[in-house]
Amino acid sequence: MENMKTGFRGTGLVPFNPDAILSRMDIRIHTPTPPSLPPSHIPDWVSQTPHNTTKALSQAFLVRSIIVQHHSSFPTPIFKATDPLIKAFENHDLRLTNMGLSKCRHAKKIQLRLEGALTIQEANDIISQKEMDIQIKRDRQQNRRNSNREASTNRCCSKCGITGHNARICSNDNIDPKLLDSA
């Protein structure tokens, strides 16, 4: 029992006396020095204002990777700061792309307006002309496909001129004179 009382007295709990404990402690504040990195690991990066999206995104990702590699830093606040920057540049790119597309669409409408009023008959003529152009393209493509098929199916023997076999397996010993003239 005496041992327990001595233990409580030694910890300063009974009677409550924290000064007795603090006077025995040797407190030294020591800040550890950061580990020095070899020169090959130090990035050659200088903070600059990015002037286009590519530079901004690469700079943001570089900052993130440097922060992640630094062990004693807490990266969440910096990530929260870089996320809006990245989104802003992505939105800027999308706006520029959309403006370019809308200019193309708008230019087509302006061209119609500059030519003057369009009657119903003229509009129908333009539509039918476009449909005819599409049909002509389809027909040309179909003809190309058919001509390729015909070329592959119309092959014949170079000795006798009969389709269905070639000169290597030809059983005819008679040579067609028409084929000799063409060669």
Protein Blocks (a to p, Z undefined) as FASTA:
>chain_A
ZZmmmmmmmnomaccdfklmmmmpccdddddddddddfklpccddddddfbfklmmmmmm
mmmmmmmmpmkbcfklmmmmmmmmmmmmmmmmmmmmmmmmmmmmmmmmmmmmmnopcdfk
lmmmmmmmmmmmmmmmmmmmmmmmmmmmmmmmmgccfklopahiafklpcbfbdcfklmm
mZZ
